[in-house]
Amino acid sequence: MKLISDYAIEISTDWKNIPRNASAYLDCMADLEHINDMYFHDSARSIVLYFLANASQWKGENAKRIKAELKQLCKN
């Protein structure tokens, strides 16, 4: 199973010019491993969901695949 930090690296590599609102959550994701982890007082699940809510400008095949994988991860 991929770590959330692995997704953060993959996203950062693929998405150029990340808007600040998405970048803030992506930075948090870089420090997370599993969906049930905590980042200070926020759950990893909420951080990933907030990232997804702010990632609508990210397009392409990688974006579609990674967003779908992250959504599925949040459902578990």
Stockholm file with secondary structure:
# STOCKHOLM 1.0

chainA/1-76         MKLISDYAIEISTDWKNIPRNASAYLDCMADLEHINDMYFHDSARSIVLYFLANASQWKGENAKRIKAELKQLCKN
#=GR chainA/1-76 SS CCCHHHHHHHHHHHCCSCCHHHHHHHHHHTTCCSTTCEETTEEHHHHHHHHHHTCTTCCSHHHHHHHHHHHHHHHC
#=GC SS_cons        CCCHHHHHHHHHHHCCSCCHHHHHHHHHHTTCCSTTCEETTEEHHHHHHHHHHTCTTCCSHHHHHHHHHHHHHHHC
//
